[in-house]
Amino acid sequence: MKPVQLAVVGVGHLGRIHARLCTGLDKARLVGVVDACAQNRRAVAADLDVPAFERIDQLPNTVDGVIVATPTHSHVAIGTALARRGLHLLIEKPLAACVAEADVLVDICRRHGVILQVGHVERFNPVWRQFGMKLGHPRYVDATRTSGFPFRSTDIGVVLDLMIHDLDLVLSAVASPVQRVEALGLSVLGGHEDAAQARITFQNGCVANFNASRVSYCAQRTMQVWTAGGFASLDFAAGQATHVEPGECLRGGTLRVDSLTAEERHYFKENFYNKVLEKRHVSAQPANALVQEQQHFVDCIRTGTTPTVCGQQGRSALALAEQVLGAVARHHGDGESSASAGPPYALSGPARIPAVLPPQRRAG
């Protein structure tokens, strides 16, 4: 079987990474890139020695699958046009700008018999694949995802930019409908929420807290999960996990804290995390999650199987994100009726960058 012929549409920051990684995939070949910006497409074409095109209709008929890494608002137009040509799609998250557009993409891919995979890359993070996917029946989840401002993806806020990663992970682990969504958001740079917190309650009683910020001085991608069988702390950036499970004395029901002698209390206090609770610190086998995601896309094209993160799952994550954004819009933390996530400053004239340097002293 000949290699799967791939193209990348949109070769800005993330698309350029996609294109470079495609050149090393097994049983696949990068045959073109597309970008309306001549500088972007020419730079990638020269670097990777592949054809570059200005428009998607210029892609050759030999292409089998396309990775779409354009701004979110363009996903529905580009995705529908490519699906009509019978091209399989890996569309970066979020799947679309709204659920209505996501429904269009899911439907047209179904009708044309093409694969639709959504780029929720954390599903392929080795920490999640080796440890997170094995967490059974979460009861409480606390997820934190923070970064500095990226100066890209500015057409969406932090909920669709960052928080949606964790929304997707939790939806994949909690097999229960959402019952209630509470959230608040704050805008620092204006236009969209740059920091947000959400609390989601599922019908089975699971509660999940989400904290996301793209104006943080501390980069963090962590998740803590409590289950009936123990606790897990996942660090997606460090590739590490900590598991805490009941020790033998708890599993056997032999520990009675109120009846311990002073000597026994001291002993269990000093040995709490190897006798009462058993703590294991483990590292995941290193792997590039984006490469794993791309390879999965190629394998799905070759075998005709449904992707791990199919269009419907991408749509579900987007629908929950929309619920969070709706809760943000309804939340009035200052007691006023205005939306709390709106632009923080009322500009009376053209937007300008404020002076951030002290005035120079005059000579003499």
Steps between C-alpha positions, in 0.01 A plus 500: 500500500637840402569758772209717614530836323461786749467877476496768767271801465611797706873509573523761770655404833321169562451412134871535436566250780239266352665519159848432635385200704307357204826445316601236754175300516490131424318404179414862418640777287456877515413613146402864549421793727242773459497851645359829378810672637774474238775542757372209710453253219825586324701465821356155573531388138866599493572341837328168427536489121127454434261676263317804641160632397303814568153337494363160597348447155856485364580185696565205266246218472758257637455635855334255742480699823538857618603649833315830551687740729337828401321744736187352657253721314616352167465132593144452375560654156831322441382171649181481295683582177760229561242242613306552177817394318505180706807600701543369853542771763697563816372838620675677784299567814256651553316323220311816406404844627163376629299180535284584197811508280632183661174327410549604138849350494396176669205459264684571176786266591248228578316552170821494297645204688816677613682476832471799730756510781527794742836619630451453874866411530500437876316172433834388354712636782693200639395588856132481407537191283700305757333618819201729447305265275513235774330717762164340564189694598639838611318659792684833510733663247709815532667616177736795458635623167686831494751674275628839399317689227586330168412793268324248275154337505373847581171432319392290801526528877671278754203262530525393134877544491614313813218381725342295223793254522399406854129511423562236234712283732240505775215427259693196378541374858161582655222297338214721614300797366577850628254622762622850592765747382624798700779726377659842505747666269722804500633700208844651532577602142141552386277330246497152655542340840869447581444317829207279594386259767220248464331248726311221325273252673407176324182304555692212659627736771849562364617860542776652287673833551686666214746787527645654183705811435706625208632801692680307771864535601500126579453238227314195628312204355385280785200295603409340832245220502330335797333163445349234724832316484743784563650825376714594201690818422595538134759746370458514123800728447746304714377161381453377854223368723455432869258230616375468857303189597376353829759291681439148628378621840232713333403238244463243776314736731743437788600863565292675765647847551304577816624187677872535424751533782736797509781279369283369215390854408863606474585194290219551248569874484863434410404228249174646370587477129629144504274335758170688509509632144733362235654767278665422167677757285530387138620647172338438165694361209602809297305560179410796283123534540460692174684230307283234664189696403615532139599134476158402636342710224709320237413159646128585502520597132678176414263276695175696483462497879339771712750740664550511876374859492236493228291794382218420741737508797647827382146630472423387858803684638397812309143473629623484859734794433200696373319423826801631691505817291127544559556472875786751474268746326235457771739539791515848653773493760480872568125504551447699183301395197784542252687191382801434720712363218483803272787736414645649818557848359268736316714654229379844392702499180710268286659220703859574588774332697552684829843628592682242711841667525585787734541842332853594410657772703605815324871561476621763744 
